[in-house]
Amino acid sequence: MLSAGRLARRRATACAAAAVATALLAGPLLAPSAASATTATDEAPTLMLAPVDPLLSEGEALEVEVLLRNPTRESLPPTRIEVLRTSAPIGTRYGLSRWFEGDGILASSLVATLDLPAVAALGRTSTTITVDAGALGLDGASWGAYGLAASAPDMEGATSVVVRDEPGEASPTRLALAAPIDAGVDATGLLTAEELESLTEPGGDTDEALDAAIDAGATIGVDPAIGASAEALGTDAPESAGDWLELAETRDTYPLLYANADPIAQARAGAFPVEPLGIPVEDDEPLPGTAGEVGSRMPVIDATGAIVQDAELGTLAGMGTVVLSTDNLAETLEGRTPSAHASVGGVDVLAADAEVQQRLQDATDPNADTAAQGRAELVALLATITRERPSDPRTLAAVLPATTQGSPVAVLETLADAGFVETVSIDDALETPTREAVLATIDDPERDAGAELVSAALAQEAEASRVATIVDEPASLLSGLRLTLLAALPDAGRAVTDADRTAIDGLGGELSQVREAVQIVGGSDIRAVGESVPLPITIANRLSVPVQVVLSLRPLNALVSVPQPSTNISLAASTQQRVQVPIDVVGTGTVLMVAQLHTPDGVPLGQPQIMRVTAQPTIETAVAVALGIAIVLLIAFGIWRSVRKRRRGEAHGDADDISDREARDQPVKESL
């Protein structure tokens, strides 16, 4: 018989499955006909089979969901489906793998038939059937994983599994779990009071994830963004957030990197750890970057989705407990599944069984159908592993996906119900004996993808930080930028996606806006009449903090001069200010003036502005200038005339030798 708690969970799961099925049925009816015409394919109709609860006890009925999808351009007529099971448990991991791949040839015992209605083109239909214990025929049978299969004429069948959960004296397989709980922050890097309350109040996603992880005895990782958001909100933080953080702190918890950023990508970029520079607080100075951090245990480094190399393994081990995949090891299993604790080149690691890790990922998938099938395959795999050596316990290890990548609640509750599995902490796996292992040599074309994004983000931040000296407290500007950067970085335990690349590209735009946040406002042409004229220039500060900038001004010709080329300016937050810069007008005409803002350290801000000034001095100034020009011209003419005479020898005081002059004059006298 089922316990009250397990029965309640099964009813909740069944309701969820029914809701999904209703949505799937309604979808094709609501879709526009034009969309149907453009998305039709030539794929064949497919079946999917998933038990609502994959664990069965003595005398218990089986609830199973059957889904028929029609991706063709033609409607399907009503279809009769047969549900069969294997007559004996699937005895080996190899046999189970083949079953997962769709090899349902061993299913021979018919347990149910059902008729599905016609399915429109591009439509799907789903129904949940109940097979009573008598028809199922598992009472008194051996415990273990039994294959389920669904078949229908003219279409490929579907396979699933159900586990008879009566392990008797078999020693349960221990599964050491890390359960990271992240915040799912947006580009601000912080949660609002409403978001924080929704997550941490009873029944909230984060609240349920923490409770399930505690019940499973898992090692819990907490995103510092949760506590930081509560600290930044101060008295406005919801009470539920404080209670949640207090409960999390009482466990053997470790801090994730902020916003669950990927530590492996940071290490490969040579930038580990990229941490908050401060936690921005509205109308106040930033809090320390460690504000709200929960957990003192050494972090768990989720390397199950990465290909780790020998050269970096020691570095990663220095950052925390490394959990990698057995796919990353050069070893062949000979019929027995080993415990996770391994030594690779003298470095202690936990090797997560690759199949277990994959099934665990599937079991937390946001798609309800995929998650239901993943839970069934996970418990079937663990049951088969336990049956390998029923009297010889072993401790496996795995890392749950972060909570924003899929809820762990249902799979943890299923594992808690299984009599052949005991969930424990990561430290329990580390206390078991080690086995020697060697890393495999695997080609990894995407190895540097995450590191490149980290480097690109930090380079953009460094460019923005050059202008941070415009504020009295640079941290007030840089702390918010750093949280934006951390929110954009790739998440731990997940391959780099196009969305990550888009986020980093968008980050470049966010950070570049800082350089443009304080700028000169363009205006109309200016007419400057007089000897000394104030030139009006308007400067806008779009930042939420006061700034200190330097305004430089220079003319492109000599009609105007600027006595003070640089001016220090203070601007209040989110304001515009008109500045009067004195200029001296010395000639009539049009002059282009170049205005540019700089930081106090001389870093240019924004783009230079070109202003057109029509200059016209006063009459006195014009006369003085004209007289000065005339005097200069007269002096220049006199000098030119004297030089010319001198060259002709006609200048007064000529110093030519007298004998030379007489020699020149002698021929003239003789001719007379």
Disulfide bonds with the S-S distance in Angstrom:
none
